[in-house]
Amino acid sequence: MCGIIAIVGGEPVTERLLESLRRLEYRGYDSAGVAVAIGGKVERRRAQGKIKALEAALAAHPLDGQVGIGHTRWATHGAPTTRNAHPHTAGRVTLVHNGIIENYAELKAELAANGHVFHSDTDTEIIAHLLDAELATGLAPVEALKATLDRLTGAYALAILIEGEERLVLGARRGSPLVVGYGAGEMFLGSDALAVGPFTNRISYLEEGDFVAIDGDGARIFDAAGKAVQRAVATIPASAAMVEKGNYRHFMEKEIHDQPEGCQRTIAAYADPVTLKARMAGDLDWAALDRVQIVACGTSYIAGLIGKYMIEQMADLPVDVEIASEFRYRQPALRPNTLAIAMSQSGETADTLAALRYCQAKGMRSAAVVNAQGSTMAREVDIVWPIHCGPEIGVASTKAFTAQVCVLTALAVAAARARSRIDEAEEARMVKLLLEAPRLIGESIGLEDAIRTIAADVAKARDVLYLGRGVMSALALEGALKLKEISYIHAEGYAAGELKHGPIALVDEDTPIVILAPSDSYFEKSASNMSEVIARGGQVIFITDPKGASHAPAGAKVVVTAPACDPLVAPLVYAAPIQLLAYHVAVHKGADVDQPRNLAKSVTVE
Ligand code: AGP
């Protein structure tokens, strides 16, 4: 996924473009570039690597103008080199793009046959050539843009400069987000509210297929058919616009520590402290529902797995959880009386969005558990369940994960009550447990010093195993994912009972084994798994509670004692230790914690 910014302003634009790109860097950071309209011309500066490289290029060769576009890239077509960095130019057209043009090969062949010469390996460049060719026929900019968009198959968010049109920027969106920002005599386009946050808090979310022309006087928005339309102008909360690290070294560190407060905000929206009832927006008849289908990717998928355990145990409601990229192509046997739930921090993940649309096409009612409330998923479902955890910048998801689990926990309680599986008193007991969870999360974060020490050892490992039973088997997957994606150490999460069916062959004295084992109904079996591993020289990091610590078999390399808690909130309490372990291992290894190699915060391409 990439980040886009465009400004039609009244003051020097280059530093403003850079300020926005620094906020967008979490969306991709393989290369970056800007283009500025100057005296009827358009000039570019591009650089491989992070924004810092572009800043150096601009320091050496400044650009002075008031209208410009900028881009930070997560490479899809073409290596992450300067040659492939956006913006791309063809004739009078210079543009930036987020998305994938699926029919670019045939369009490129057609353009080459017509004499067009290409200077990059990207799909993006063909859009510039197409638009330049349409302009050459005499079409006005907006008409030429419409004719170009009609030729494209795939996903795009675009911002476009045209030489000779000094104070005009064109934009368009299909499959990738783009917002219009309204300033005082200035106008903006950006990938999200964060991009335009330094300049305005008044934005419109473009709809699928929309295209737009902005100039100093405002925006002319058109729908996919080319009809002029109005899009509502919203005032976004300051939090969505301004994100800082505070006194933390990394956004991920800050976001781990934000979890008690973040979960408090989330829980407040779904658990009533007065009536002690769980409350889910929407007019769902949980008692009449036959099934829930959760679709998601990565950490959001793992949150969905935790939701499955809880909803099935408490509400006796069947739940299927599937990786979105698999689900949508395997022709699943679906039934209409099913609620489809898309789990997504960004609300823009292409695989999850496509799986959601597949369910909707099959006649299912749909809901989304999302953080970005203006996101495409949030605007396409019947019911939105926001997670309210504020912008999450670190590519490795932490506070959004626990916030998603909070929402699914409340959902499980609400569904159990609605299906008469629990009475009012039991609902009240569970709601109280949920309301008390943020304090326990805070205590769990208090284990940081012990975990930092353990991290120094784990940082030397080649492979790490994470084991757990019940919901802890899902948390084992999350612990492994966190470690992999920010420290680059290979890790795998397994249901502890599965160890003896193969993975135990991996165990030797160089293998750290993280075992997540609260003193719940699985504890005895987890303790047996621990003994199996120790007998083979495995280095066990046993994460349990005080009761578990007093009953743990001897031989663990280290026992981490998390606060005692009810099984209902154990996933929330045991998340922090595995997040902190991954974080401190990555810091110990000097890894790029907030922007790990090859990753992006939200993958808006398939
Ligand atoms: C999580 O740490 C990863 N960054 C990644 O797996 C992420 O959860 C996944 O890409 C889904 O993103 P979404 O929640 O925005 O849909």
Residues whose N, C-alpha, C, O or C-beta is under 5 A from the ligand:
A	BS01	AGP	C297 G298 T299 S300 M343 S344 Q345 S346 G347 T349 V395 A396 S397 A600 K601 S602 V603
